[in-house]
Amino acid sequence: MPSTTMKVIRGLVGIICGLGLFLCPGTGLHAQSCPRGTVAYQQLIDQVEHASVADRVYRAAAVGASRLVPALRLVSKERTAGNSVAEAAQRTDYFLR
C-alpha cells in the first residue's frame, strides 16, 4: 500500500512541476546574454581597473575579450587570494592569451 501511495504522490508532483514550467516560463531560467550593439571598451577597462569584486572582472573580460588584456595585466598580482580581483584578472589574462 505505501508504495502505491508514493507512486501517486510522485506522479502528482511531476504533473504539478511540469504544468508550472509550462504555464509560467520565467526568463530567470535562461542564461545571461550580452547586450547587442557596439561594446564600450573604455567603460569595460574602467570597470576592470576599479573593480571591487572578482565577478566584475570576469564579466568584463567575457564581454571585452582580448582587448582588455592590458588592463588585466595592470590589475593582476601573483600569489593573491583565489577570490580577489587581482587573482581574477590574472586567471582571465591567462585564458585570453
C-alpha positions in Angstrom: 0.0 0.0 0.0 2.6 2.6 0.9 4.4 2.1 -2.4 1.2 2.8 -4.4 0.6 6.0 -2.4 4.2 7.1 -3.1 3.8 6.5 -6.8 0.6 8.6 -6.9 2.3 11.4 -4.9 5.4 11.3 -7.2 3.1 11.4 -10.3 1.2 14.4 -8.9 4.3 16.3 -8.0 5.7 15.6 -11.5 2.5 16.9 -13.1 2.4 20.0 -11.0 6.0 20.8 -11.7 5.5 20.2 -15.4 2.5 22.5 -15.5 4.3 25.1 -13.5 7.2 25.2 -16.0 4.8 25.1 -19.0 2.4 27.8 -17.7 5.0 30.1 -16.1 8.1 30.1 -18.2 10.5 32.5 -16.5 13.3 34.4 -18.1 15.3 33.8 -15.0 15.8 30.2 -16.2 17.8 31.3 -19.2 21.5 32.1 -19.3 22.6 35.7 -19.2 23.3 37.1 -22.7 25.5 40.0 -23.7 23.8 43.2 -25.0 23.7 43.7 -28.7 25.4 46.5 -30.5 28.8 48.1 -30.0 30.9 47.4 -26.9 32.2 50.4 -24.9 35.7 49.0 -24.3 36.9 52.0 -22.3 34.0 51.6 -19.9 34.9 47.9 -19.5 38.6 48.8 -18.9 37.5 51.3 -16.2 35.4 48.5 -14.6 38.3 46.2 -14.5 40.7 48.8 -13.1 38.3 49.9 -10.4 36.6 46.5 -9.6 35.9 45.7 -6.0 34.8 42.1 -6.6 36.2 39.4 -8.9 32.8 38.8 -10.6 33.0 42.2 -12.3 36.4 41.3 -13.8 35.1 38.0 -15.1 32.1 39.7 -16.7 34.1 42.5 -18.3 36.6 40.0 -19.7 33.8 37.9 -21.1 32.4 40.9 -23.0 35.7 42.6 -23.9 37.9 39.6 -24.5 41.4 40.2 -25.7 41.0 44.0 -25.9 41.1 44.0 -22.1 44.4 42.2 -21.7 46.5 45.3 -20.9 44.1 46.3 -18.1 44.0 42.8 -16.8 47.8 42.7 -16.6 47.8 46.1 -14.8 45.5 44.8 -12.1 46.8 41.2 -11.7 49.2 40.2 -9.0 50.8 36.9 -8.3 50.1 34.8 -5.2 46.8 36.5 -4.2 43.6 35.0 -2.8 41.6 33.0 -5.2 38.5 35.2 -4.9 40.3 38.5 -5.2 40.2 41.0 -8.1 43.9 40.6 -8.7 43.6 36.8 -9.0 40.6 37.0 -11.2 42.5 39.4 -13.5 45.4 37.0 -13.6 43.3 34.0 -14.4 41.4 35.8 -17.1 44.6 37.2 -18.7 45.9 33.6 -18.9 42.9 32.3 -20.7 42.6 35.3 -23.1 46.2 34.8 -24.4 
